[in-house]
Amino acid sequence: MDFGWTPAQRAVHDRMRALGAEADAAAPDERMRVLARGGALGLPIARDLGGEGLDLVTTALAYEGLGATLRDGGVLLAAGAHLFGVALLLARVGTPAQQRAWLPRMASGDCMATVAATEAGAGSDVASVQARAERTAAGYRLTGEKRYVTWADRADVYFAIARDGGEGRPGGAPARGLTALLVPRAGADAADAPRVRPGAPLATAGLRGARLAPVSFCGCEVGPDALLGRAGAGLAVFQIAMTYERALILAFRLGAMERALGEAVRFAREREIGGQAIARHEAVAHRVAQMKLRLETSRLLIYRAAWELDQGHRGQAEAALAKWHAADSAVLFALDDLRLRGGAGYLEESGLPSAVDDALGGSIHSGTSDVLATVVARWLGL
């Protein structure tokens, strides 16, 4: 087992680290464009489809580099939803025609994608979605309301999950099958109402750069080429998307935690009370050591999950473990970082309360800890 990096992998990491610094210095509304120009949105996409053809372990390392210098966790979350939640899914289950039509533009950032799955009554239990994909002579008609959609008002295409058309089962129970569709935002005739209506970004406590918002699908007419996988098998398609997303969506947090750890070590060495650095106090030193432990265990789980997927394995349990542990670790990490500084850490100007809010958001998207624990338990046969 090799725990080292090749010169080529280090070069990718360093390039993404520099790109993250460039994006961090840009205005918030320009950051995604900076990432797109720098190639961050197509790293694992095949070269003949506009990407760099990197393996997922190297892609995770690249996003670790981005997170080390770009402090906007929201925009990195949106980039991850685009790349890991949709583009990699297309590369895995899309037809050759779908891949040629979408992936080059997704890799360049000319077409931004996102996942539209959560509803008012279907968050953790995606099988309970009520949006409907009714079959028509020309393809499908999608109707429904989605919530908490990342990058909703700026996305060009939505990976949507809806209940397959039909009258449902006796007693009002919903039909069994779900259908996965790739729904373009544009395309309605000028005289018609827009077929996709994103709402205004929500006032979230953290991850504001992710621009979470509701999306209404108002009888969207799409052709048969919008179907991902088989009709009625959308849940399996969604699980593949979530496996990629869970494995990689928090890779940027590794860089963010590494940066915060370095700052915490410097603070503990330089901050003095009674003429003695607080690092000399065992309680402080242990807190920082625990931060290091959380970083390294998160790193191992994320790279293990990426490796499993690179090997062609299903990787569902490994991805769930990676996202579960990294998300929980990021919250505890941010809290310890704040506590280390006492009252000064509680000031907004320190940036630490915002870091806590961002980390809390990471414990919700792509599956809560309870959902991920259930995934792992099922893989254990429980």
Residue pairs with C-beta under 8 A, 6 or more apart in sequence:
5 13
5 61
9 58
9 61
12 43
12 54
12 58
12 61
12 62
12 65
13 61
13 62
13 64
13 65
14 65
15 38
15 62
15 65
16 38
16 40
16 62
16 63
16 65
16 66
17 65
17 66
17 68
17 69
17 255
18 69
19 34
19 35
19 38
19 39
19 40
19 65
19 66
20 65
20 66
20 67
20 68
20 69
20 70
20 255
21 69
21 70
22 34
22 38
23 30
23 31
23 34
23 35
23 38
23 66
23 70
23 72
23 75
24 31
24 69
24 70
24 71
24 72
26 34
28 72
28 75
28 209
31 70
31 72
31 75
31 209
32 75
32 78
32 79
32 109
32 112
32 151
32 154
33 109
35 41
35 66
35 75
35 79
35 109
36 108
36 109
36 110
37 109
39 52
40 62
40 63
40 66
40 79
40 83
41 79
41 82
41 83
41 87
41 106
41 107
41 108
41 109
42 50
42 51
42 52
42 83
42 87
42 103
42 106
42 107
42 108
42 109
43 51
43 52
43 54
43 58
43 59
43 62
43 83
44 51
44 52
44 53
44 54
44 55
44 56
44 59
44 83
44 88
44 91
45 51
45 52
45 53
45 87
45 91
45 103
45 106
45 107
46 53
46 91
46 103
47 53
49 91
49 99
49 100
49 103
49 104
49 107
50 103
50 104
50 105
50 106
50 107
50 108
51 103
51 107
54 62
55 306
55 310
56 247
56 248
56 306
56 307
56 309
56 310
57 303
57 306
57 307
57 310
59 248
59 251
59 306
60 247
60 248
60 251
60 254
60 302
60 303
60 306
61 251
61 303
63 76
63 80
63 248
63 251
63 252
63 255
64 251
64 252
64 254
64 255
64 258
64 299
65 255
66 76
66 252
66 255
67 73
67 76
67 251
67 252
67 253
67 254
67 255
67 256
67 259
68 255
68 256
68 258
68 259
69 255
69 259
70 76
70 252
71 256
71 351
72 209
73 206
73 207
73 209
73 210
73 252
73 253
73 256
73 358
73 361
73 362
74 206
74 207
74 208
74 209
74 210
74 211
74 358
75 209
75 210
76 209
76 252
77 150
77 207
77 209
77 210
77 249
77 361
77 362
77 365
78 114
78 150
78 151
78 209
78 210
78 211
80 245
80 248
80 249
80 251
80 252
81 113
81 114
81 115
81 150
81 151
81 210
81 245
81 249
82 106
82 112
82 113
82 114
82 151
83 106
84 244
84 245
84 247
84 248
84 249
85 113
85 114
85 115
85 159
85 241
85 242
85 244
85 245
85 249
85 366
86 106
86 113
86 114
86 115
86 157
86 159
86 182
86 241
87 102
87 103
87 106
87 107
87 113
88 241
88 244
89 159
89 228
89 237
89 240
89 241
89 244
90 98
90 99
90 102
90 103
90 106
90 182
90 228
91 99
91 103
92 240
92 244
93 228
93 229
93 237
93 240
94 102
94 103
94 228
95 225
97 225
98 182
98 225
98 228
101 225
102 111
102 113
102 157
102 182
105 111
106 112
106 113
111 156
111 157
112 151
112 154
112 155
112 156
112 157
113 155
113 156
113 157
113 158
113 159
114 149
114 150
114 151
114 152
114 155
114 157
114 158
114 159
115 149
115 150
115 158
115 159
115 241
115 245
116 146
116 149
116 152
116 158
116 159
116 160
116 161
116 183
116 215
116 217
117 126
117 129
117 146
117 159
117 160
117 161
117 238
118 126
118 146
118 147
118 148
118 149
119 128
119 129
119 130
119 131
119 144
119 145
119 146
119 147
120 145
120 147
121 128
121 130
122 128
122 129
122 130
123 147
124 367
124 368
124 370
124 371
126 161
126 178
126 235
126 238
127 178
127 235
128 174
129 144
129 161
129 162
129 163
129 178
130 144
130 163
130 174
131 142
131 143
131 144
131 145
131 146
131 160
131 161
131 162
131 163
131 217
132 142
132 143
132 144
132 162
132 163
132 165
133 140
133 141
133 142
133 162
133 163
133 164
133 165
133 179
133 181
134 140
134 141
134 142
134 143
134 165
135 164
135 165
135 231
136 221
138 221
138 223
138 224
139 221
139 222
139 223
139 224
139 225
139 226
139 227
140 165
140 179
140 181
140 221
140 222
140 224
140 226
140 227
141 219
141 220
141 221
141 222
142 160
142 162
142 181
142 183
142 217
142 219
142 220
142 222
143 217
143 218
143 219
143 220
144 160
144 162
144 216
144 217
145 214
145 215
145 216
145 217
146 158
146 160
146 214
146 215
146 216
146 217
147 214
148 202
148 212
148 213
148 214
148 365
149 155
149 158
149 198
149 212
149 213
149 214
149 215
150 210
150 211
150 212
150 365
151 210
151 211
152 198
152 199
152 201
152 211
152 212
152 213
152 214
152 215
153 198
153 199
153 200
153 201
153 211
153 213
154 211
155 185
155 198
156 184
156 185
156 186
157 182
157 183
157 184
157 185
158 182
158 183
158 185
158 196
158 215
159 180
159 181
159 182
159 183
159 228
159 241
160 180
160 181
160 182
160 183
160 217
161 178
161 179
161 180
161 234
161 235
161 238
162 178
162 179
162 181
162 217
162 234
163 174
163 175
163 177
163 178
163 179
164 175
164 177
164 178
164 179
164 231
164 232
164 234
165 175
166 175
167 175
168 174
168 175
169 175
169 176
176 232
177 231
177 232
177 233
177 234
177 235
178 232
178 233
178 234
178 235
178 238
179 227
179 231
179 232
179 233
179 234
180 227
180 228
180 229
180 233
180 234
180 237
180 238
181 222
181 226
181 227
181 228
182 222
182 226
182 228
183 195
183 196
183 217
183 220
183 222
183 226
184 196
184 222
184 226
185 194
185 196
185 198
187 195
188 194
188 195
193 218
194 218
195 217
195 218
195 219
195 220
195 221
196 215
196 216
196 217
196 218
196 220
197 215
197 216
197 218
198 213
198 214
198 215
198 216
199 213
199 214
199 215
199 216
200 213
201 208
201 211
201 212
201 213
202 212
202 213
202 214
204 210
204 212
204 361
205 357
205 360
205 361
206 354
206 356
206 357
206 358
206 359
206 360
206 361
207 357
207 358
207 361
207 362
210 361
228 234
228 237
229 236
229 237
239 316
242 319
242 366
242 367
243 309
243 314
243 315
243 316
243 319
244 309
244 319
245 366
246 305
246 319
246 320
246 322
246 323
246 366
246 367
246 372
247 302
247 305
247 306
247 308
247 309
247 315
247 318
247 319
247 322
247 323
248 302
248 305
248 306
249 323
249 365
249 366
250 298
250 302
250 322
250 323
250 326
250 327
250 330
250 362
251 302
251 306
253 298
253 326
253 330
253 359
253 362
254 295
254 298
254 299
254 302
254 326
256 330
256 355
257 291
257 294
257 295
257 298
257 329
257 330
257 333
258 295
260 291
260 333
260 334
260 337
260 355
261 288
261 291
261 292
261 295
263 337
264 288
264 291
264 336
264 337
264 340
265 279
265 288
267 340
267 341
268 277
268 278
268 279
268 284
268 285
268 288
268 340
269 277
269 279
270 277
271 277
271 278
272 278
278 284
279 285
279 288
284 340
287 336
287 339
287 340
288 336
288 340
290 332
290 336
291 333
291 336
291 337
294 329
294 330
294 332
294 333
295 329
295 333
297 325
297 329
298 322
298 325
298 326
298 329
298 330
301 318
301 321
301 322
301 325
301 326
302 322
302 326
304 318
304 322
305 315
305 318
305 319
305 321
305 322
308 314
308 315
308 318
308 319
309 315
309 319
316 375
316 379
317 375
317 376
317 379
317 380
320 367
320 372
320 373
320 375
320 376
320 379
321 372
321 376
323 366
323 367
323 372
324 367
324 369
324 372
324 373
324 376
326 362
327 359
327 362
327 363
327 369
328 363
328 369
330 359
330 362
330 363
331 356
331 359
331 360
331 362
331 363
333 359
334 352
334 355
334 356
334 358
334 359
335 356
337 345
337 352
337 355
338 345
338 346
338 350
338 352
338 353
338 355
338 356
339 345
341 350
341 352
344 350
345 352
346 352
346 353
347 353
348 354
363 369
367 375
